[in-house]
């Protein structure tokens, strides 16, 4: 009986993880960031959509589908590991660096960096094995880009 119970929980966990794609994982992390300061700004959501388009060349319909799945998975997930694991497995070092830069772009989209946003980018950076120096470099690059685009 104990084996049946254990197999039920592990099968459910595997099904959920296998249904996630790199697109869903990236979108879930970006949405988590957009909502980190508990204020959902349209600028951050718009930047999230733009980043997803740039990363994956998605149609508007596919982007909407992925966003809905990512929102659901984000609510169901207790941690970031299932999402960051997919990023680490599918992205090389340069792509992971770009993803952290994209996270900074979303964080700065509303022209203010909240401490919770910075903390989340730092945590994701660590989980996907981006060196601290790269974390800082991408932050500076995103901030310069924000200032220059004003």
Residue frames as qw, qx, qy, qz and C-alpha x, y, z in Angstrom:
[[0.000, 0.885, 0.466, 0.000, 0.00, 0.00, 0.00],
 [0.313, -0.783, 0.109, 0.526, 2.83, 2.37, 0.85],
 [0.408, -0.104, 0.604, 0.677, 4.42, 1.68, -2.56],
 [0.198, 0.640, 0.658, 0.345, 1.16, 2.52, -4.32],
 [0.160, -0.931, -0.247, 0.216, 0.87, 5.75, -2.40],
 [0.390, -0.591, 0.338, 0.620, 4.48, 6.70, -3.18],
 [0.377, 0.154, 0.680, 0.610, 4.06, 5.85, -6.87],
 [0.113, 0.828, 0.541, 0.090, 0.96, 8.04, -7.01],
 [0.193, -0.917, -0.007, 0.348, 2.87, 11.07, -5.76],
 [0.397, -0.432, 0.528, 0.614, 5.99, 10.51, -7.85],
 [0.375, 0.397, 0.712, 0.442, 3.96, 9.85, -11.01],
 [0.061, 0.920, 0.387, -0.035, 2.01, 13.05, -10.49],
 [0.292, -0.804, 0.210, 0.473, 5.21, 15.04, -9.97],
 [0.442, -0.140, 0.660, 0.592, 6.82, 13.56, -13.09],
 [0.305, 0.640, 0.651, 0.271, 3.74, 14.29, -15.20],
 [0.048, -0.962, -0.178, 0.203, 3.72, 17.91, -14.09],
 [0.350, -0.664, 0.402, 0.525, 7.44, 18.39, -14.73],
 [0.463, 0.062, 0.717, 0.518, 7.42, 16.68, -18.10],
 [0.278, 0.782, 0.544, 0.125, 4.60, 18.90, -19.30],
 [0.135, -0.902, 0.053, 0.406, 6.72, 21.98, -18.72],
 [0.729, 0.515, 0.116, 0.436, 8.74, 23.31, -21.61],
 [0.495, -0.084, -0.084, 0.861, 11.59, 25.78, -21.65],
 [0.060, -0.467, -0.285, -0.835, 9.09, 28.40, -22.81],
 [0.584, -0.667, -0.393, -0.244, 6.77, 27.74, -19.86],
 [0.711, -0.385, -0.266, 0.525, 9.70, 27.75, -17.42],
 [0.337, 0.125, 0.047, 0.932, 11.06, 31.04, -18.76],
 [0.254, -0.554, -0.340, -0.716, 7.62, 32.64, -18.76],
 [0.668, -0.610, -0.426, 0.013, 6.87, 31.45, -15.22],
 [0.609, -0.273, -0.192, 0.719, 10.12, 32.95, -13.94],
 [0.139, 0.253, 0.172, 0.942, 9.48, 36.25, -15.73],
 [0.435, -0.616, -0.416, -0.508, 5.92, 36.39, -14.38],
 [0.692, -0.504, -0.393, 0.335, 7.21, 35.63, -10.89],
 [0.436, -0.069, -0.053, 0.896, 9.54, 38.58, -11.29],
 [0.100, -0.436, -0.322, -0.835, 6.80, 40.88, -12.59],
 [0.598, -0.620, -0.357, -0.360, 4.76, 40.03, -9.51],
 [0.643, -0.032, -0.530, 0.552, 7.62, 40.01, -6.99],
 [0.090, 0.098, -0.303, 0.944, 6.89, 43.47, -5.62],
 [0.095, 0.479, 0.814, -0.316, 3.17, 42.61, -5.29],
 [0.319, 0.678, 0.084, -0.658, 2.32, 45.35, -7.79],
 [0.622, 0.274, 0.642, 0.356, 1.52, 44.07, -11.25],
 [0.077, 0.669, -0.139, -0.726, 2.58, 46.86, -13.56],
 [0.766, 0.593, 0.207, -0.137, 1.51, 46.79, -17.21],
 [0.257, 0.834, -0.480, -0.085, 5.02, 47.88, -18.18],
 [0.334, -0.433, 0.835, -0.050, 6.47, 44.73, -16.60],
 [0.721, 0.264, 0.622, -0.153, 3.89, 42.45, -18.22],
 [0.587, 0.791, -0.043, -0.168, 4.46, 44.13, -21.57],
 [0.068, 0.740, -0.668, -0.044, 8.23, 43.68, -21.21],
 [0.577, -0.160, 0.793, -0.109, 7.66, 40.03, -20.27],
 [0.756, 0.526, 0.364, -0.142, 5.68, 39.50, -23.49],
 [0.398, 0.858, -0.309, -0.101, 8.38, 41.29, -25.50],
 [0.222, -0.586, 0.779, -0.014, 11.17, 39.19, -23.96],
 [0.700, 0.089, 0.699, -0.118, 9.24, 35.98, -24.62],
 [0.679, 0.712, 0.105, -0.141, 8.75, 37.02, -28.27],
 [0.208, 0.828, -0.519, -0.041, 12.47, 37.75, -28.63],
 [0.396, -0.429, 0.807, -0.087, 13.55, 34.52, -26.96],
 [0.497, 0.103, 0.861, -0.033, 11.18, 32.13, -28.69],
 [0.173, 0.121, -0.530, -0.821, 9.65, 33.86, -31.75],
 [0.167, 0.345, 0.895, -0.227, 6.12, 32.96, -30.65],
 [0.121, -0.493, -0.537, -0.673, 2.85, 33.80, -32.34],
 [0.304, -0.358, 0.241, -0.849, 0.49, 35.92, -30.25],
 [0.847, -0.231, -0.212, -0.429, -1.80, 32.94, -29.76],
 [0.822, 0.028, -0.493, 0.284, 1.04, 30.64, -28.67],
 [0.199, 0.328, -0.444, 0.810, 2.39, 33.31, -26.33],
 [0.561, -0.357, 0.085, -0.742, -1.04, 33.61, -24.71],
 [0.919, -0.133, -0.342, -0.146, -1.24, 29.81, -24.28],
 [0.654, 0.158, -0.507, 0.539, 2.22, 29.64, -22.73],
 [0.075, -0.393, 0.323, -0.858, 1.45, 32.57, -20.44],
 [0.745, -0.336, -0.056, -0.573, -1.71, 30.87, -19.17],
 [0.910, -0.054, -0.392, 0.124, 0.12, 27.59, -18.55],
 [0.453, 0.295, -0.450, 0.711, 2.98, 29.44, -16.84],
 [0.354, -0.455, 0.199, -0.792, 0.58, 31.32, -14.55],
 [0.892, -0.272, -0.158, -0.325, -1.05, 28.05, -13.52],
 [0.842, 0.083, -0.400, 0.352, 2.28, 26.27, -12.97],
 [0.182, 0.453, -0.372, 0.790, 3.61, 29.25, -11.03],
 [0.581, -0.446, 0.134, -0.668, 0.63, 29.07, -8.65],
 [0.962, -0.145, -0.188, -0.133, 1.01, 25.29, -8.24],
 [0.724, 0.300, -0.419, 0.459, 4.75, 25.36, -7.66],
 [0.617, -0.752, -0.167, 0.161, 6.20, 25.71, -4.19],
 [0.484, -0.615, 0.286, 0.553, 9.62, 26.77, -5.43],
 [0.371, 0.785, -0.276, -0.413, 11.62, 27.90, -8.45],
 [0.435, -0.404, 0.773, 0.222, 13.63, 24.72, -8.87],
 [0.656, 0.360, 0.659, 0.082, 11.48, 23.01, -11.50],
 [0.421, 0.898, 0.113, -0.055, 11.69, 26.13, -13.67],
 [0.067, -0.858, 0.486, 0.149, 15.38, 26.89, -13.14],
 [0.656, -0.187, 0.714, 0.156, 16.24, 23.23, -13.70],
 [0.671, 0.584, 0.441, 0.118, 14.81, 23.45, -17.24],
 [0.201, 0.963, -0.172, -0.045, 16.71, 26.68, -17.91],
 [0.373, -0.661, 0.638, 0.133, 19.95, 25.06, -16.74],
 [0.708, 0.059, 0.692, 0.130, 19.34, 21.90, -18.79],
 [0.593, 0.657, 0.438, 0.157, 18.44, 23.70, -22.03],
 [0.190, 0.975, -0.074, 0.086, 20.57, 26.84, -21.98],
 [0.755, 0.166, -0.224, 0.593, 24.30, 27.19, -22.35],
 [0.427, -0.429, -0.289, 0.742, 26.23, 29.80, -20.33],
 [0.069, 0.028, 0.245, 0.967, 25.67, 32.60, -22.87],
 [0.349, -0.461, -0.606, -0.546, 21.92, 31.90, -23.02],
 [0.515, -0.587, -0.557, 0.283, 21.68, 31.82, -19.22],
 [0.300, -0.252, -0.088, 0.916, 23.50, 35.17, -19.09],
 [0.128, -0.226, -0.436, -0.862, 21.01, 36.57, -21.64],
 [0.445, -0.558, -0.674, -0.190, 18.11, 35.26, -19.58],
 [0.439, -0.523, -0.405, 0.609, 19.39, 37.06, -16.46],
 [0.118, -0.074, 0.172, 0.975, 19.77, 40.23, -18.55],
 [0.292, -0.391, -0.607, -0.627, 16.16, 39.77, -19.71],
 [0.468, -0.590, -0.626, 0.202, 15.05, 39.38, -16.10],
 [0.297, -0.364, -0.169, 0.867, 16.72, 42.71, -15.28],
 [0.063, -0.163, -0.427, -0.887, 14.89, 44.29, -18.22],
 [0.421, -0.555, -0.656, -0.291, 11.57, 43.13, -16.76],
 [0.489, -0.523, -0.469, 0.518, 12.57, 44.31, -13.28],
 [0.212, -0.307, 0.016, 0.928, 13.44, 47.78, -14.60],
 [0.096, 0.451, 0.687, 0.562, 10.41, 48.03, -16.92],
 [0.231, -0.851, -0.463, -0.092, 8.48, 50.16, -14.43],
 [0.271, 0.734, -0.199, 0.590, 11.55, 52.38, -13.88],
 [0.407, -0.663, 0.457, -0.432, 12.11, 51.22, -10.33],
 [0.591, 0.174, -0.781, 0.100, 13.92, 48.24, -8.90],
 [0.715, -0.557, 0.061, -0.418, 12.24, 46.72, -5.89],
 [0.215, -0.564, 0.778, -0.176, 14.36, 44.78, -3.37],
 [0.778, 0.056, 0.583, -0.227, 12.17, 41.70, -3.91],
 [0.755, 0.646, -0.052, -0.098, 12.80, 41.88, -7.65],
 [0.212, 0.752, -0.613, 0.118, 16.55, 42.14, -7.12],
 [0.508, -0.352, 0.741, -0.262, 16.45, 39.27, -4.65],
 [0.859, 0.286, 0.373, -0.201, 14.57, 37.07, -7.12],
 [0.627, 0.724, -0.287, -0.003, 16.99, 37.81, -9.96],
 [0.079, -0.656, 0.723, -0.202, 19.88, 36.99, -7.62],
 [0.693, -0.132, 0.655, -0.270, 18.25, 33.72, -6.56],
 [0.854, 0.482, 0.154, -0.125, 17.52, 32.64, -10.15],
 [0.363, 0.800, -0.474, 0.055, 21.03, 33.64, -11.15],
 [0.304, -0.500, 0.783, -0.211, 22.46, 31.37, -8.46],
 [0.779, 0.094, 0.560, -0.267, 20.11, 28.50, -9.33],
 [0.810, 0.578, 0.097, -0.008, 21.07, 28.57, -13.02],
 [0.795, -0.245, 0.178, 0.526, 24.79, 28.87, -12.24],
 [0.359, 0.820, 0.054, 0.442, 25.39, 32.39, -13.48],
 [0.584, -0.058, -0.354, 0.728, 28.50, 33.82, -11.80],
 [0.201, -0.782, -0.388, 0.444, 28.00, 36.76, -9.47],
 [0.220, -0.397, 0.275, 0.848, 30.15, 38.98, -11.68],
 [0.011, 0.247, 0.727, 0.641, 27.82, 38.27, -14.60],
 [0.178, -0.712, -0.669, 0.121, 24.82, 38.96, -12.37],
 [0.216, -0.702, -0.112, 0.669, 26.28, 42.42, -11.63],
 [0.178, -0.175, 0.523, 0.815, 27.33, 43.08, -15.25],
 [0.021, -0.447, -0.778, -0.442, 23.88, 42.29, -16.60],
 [0.185, -0.774, -0.509, 0.329, 22.28, 44.49, -13.95],
 [0.202, -0.570, 0.130, 0.786, 24.48, 47.43, -14.97],
 [0.109, 0.045, 0.692, 0.712, 23.79, 46.81, -18.69],
 [0.080, -0.618, -0.760, -0.184, 20.02, 46.70, -18.14],
 [0.206, -0.775, -0.324, 0.503, 20.11, 49.85, -16.02],
 [0.181, -0.379, 0.354, 0.835, 22.16, 51.71, -18.66],
 [0.042, 0.281, 0.780, 0.558, 19.73, 50.56, -21.36],
 [0.133, -0.741, -0.647, 0.120, 16.80, 51.82, -19.27],
 [0.208, -0.701, -0.070, 0.678, 18.43, 55.22, -18.74],
 [0.155, -0.226, 0.545, 0.792, 19.36, 55.57, -22.43],
 [0.017, 0.403, 0.820, 0.406, 15.85, 54.66, -23.59],
 [0.054, -0.674, -0.525, 0.516, 14.19, 57.46, -21.63]]
